Amino acid sequence: MTEEYKLATQALHGGQEPDPTTNSRAVPIYATTSYVFNDTDHAANLFALGEFGNIYSRLMNPTNDVLEKRIAALDGGAAALSFASGQAAINAAILTIAHSGQNIISSTSLYGGTWTLFTQTFSKLGIEVRFFDPSEPEKINDLVDENSRCVYFASLGNPKNDVPDFEKISKISHDHGLPVICDNTVMTPFLLRPIEHGIDIVIHSTTKFIGGHGVHIGGVIVDSGNFKWADNPEKWPEFCSPTPSYNGVVLEEALRPIGNIAYIIHIRTHWLRDTGAAMSPFAAWATIQGVETLHLRMPRHSENAQKIAEFLNNHDQVEWVNYPGLQTHPDHERANKYLPDGKGAVIGFGIKGGKQSAINFINNVKLLSHLANIGDAKTLVIHPASTTHSQLTEEEQKETGVNPEYIRLSIGLEDFEDIKNDINQALS
Ligand SMILES: *Cc1c(COP(=O)(O)O)cnc(C)c1O
């Protein structure tokens, strides 16, 4: 077993033993839809959740299983579950506990796709999203009522780059009996482990730094195993009441001997079973290759980004730079508390001359790739106001931190001098 190893070792070995049938050292891609039962009793037992095992790859797959165990280990969680995308993971994480007529409390500082999910799609499903500015977590107190089901925020606003007060947000949420969900895509477990700061459920879009090479879309939910659903069984019937589709089993009780993992098992056995946004084993395999070097890449991303942020900050064509590693950043002190190992790869900055200058800059970069992504090993650039955040109203753009001249960089692993020189020539 690999549990006693340190994080860097977990990145390479977590959740895996050499394949017992082939002795394969690398994690094999189990390209199979289904699994042969030993006999009819075995089949019946698996279907009744009497024992865990492989039935059908929409529900679980041995390649995905390694990825899930590995990310759970890195985040210090009890269990994890992979999805076809980060958005599918966010959707499942919330719709499992919030239903029509209920509400969730969310930070305004959100990824563009999450913003439209919350404001447009959830409202069609009858779920209200009540927003708070993450710089004022006390406002959560005014938004909560008996129909609230969770508090949601991102570990670093994308693209606002604000660093929330994790401990304050979790304390306030827990005082109201609500679980806290944190999207940790931008930091990854090697720069921030939200569970250590009281977060109950962590989400990653593995499309970004965890995959790390810009080749596969994916998402993961990590369940800390810390939230006590059984303290308020009426509020959480999906875990604490008999489940009609599994012979009336009460998940919270049935799973207690293994761990407090009713939430993540419910998502697997209900949400994934019924809505099917499963990650393909090919994507899981490619993502595992990324995880194996994540501990080396995140410090280098941060180191390059810190140097580029300082370079931009001293450049006379640049109006402002938003990077939590700069002393001028309003959350710099909090960033040092929560992100001692690096402040990540994402930099926002504005050039003198506003929106037109931003567009000129992007049209003149050569090494930097102009595309809609972050977290690739290569350096990326985009103008959010006309792309990722263009579906938001001007007011909404302001709330999510996107002003017209904003340029977002995701600093990659190239030689710092080459990144700097390309930015310098595009600025002039
Ligand atoms: C990209 C991203 C998502 C969505 O993930 P997909 O894998 O693209 O569905 C969610 N949150 C953040 C912070 C992201 O950067």
PDBQT file of the ligand as one rigid body, heavy atoms in Angstrom, charges set to zero:
ROOT
HETATM    1  C1  LIG A 501     -11.415  25.272 -16.944  1.00  0.00    +0.000 C 
HETATM    2  C2  LIG A 501     -12.008  25.484 -15.617  1.00  0.00    +0.000 A 
HETATM    3  C3  LIG A 501     -13.210  24.850 -15.252  1.00  0.00    +0.000 A 
HETATM    4  C4  LIG A 501     -13.978  23.965 -16.213  1.00  0.00    +0.000 C 
HETATM    5  O1  LIG A 501     -13.290  22.811 -16.534  1.00  0.00    +0.000 OA
HETATM    6  P1  LIG A 501     -13.471  22.011 -17.939  1.00  0.00    +0.000 P 
HETATM    7  O2  LIG A 501     -12.574  20.848 -17.754  1.00  0.00    +0.000 OA
HETATM    8  O3  LIG A 501     -13.070  22.952 -19.027  1.00  0.00    +0.000 OA
HETATM    9  O4  LIG A 501     -14.924  21.645 -18.023  1.00  0.00    +0.000 OA
HETATM   10  C5  LIG A 501     -13.711  25.077 -13.990  1.00  0.00    +0.000 A 
HETATM   11  N1  LIG A 501     -13.072  25.889 -13.120  1.00  0.00    +0.000 NA
HETATM   12  C6  LIG A 501     -11.921  26.514 -13.431  1.00  0.00    +0.000 A 
HETATM   13  C7  LIG A 501     -11.271  27.375 -12.411  1.00  0.00    +0.000 C 
HETATM   14  C8  LIG A 501     -11.352  26.342 -14.678  1.00  0.00    +0.000 A 
HETATM   15  O5  LIG A 501     -10.219  26.971 -14.984  1.00  0.00    +0.000 OA
ENDROOT
TORSDOF 0
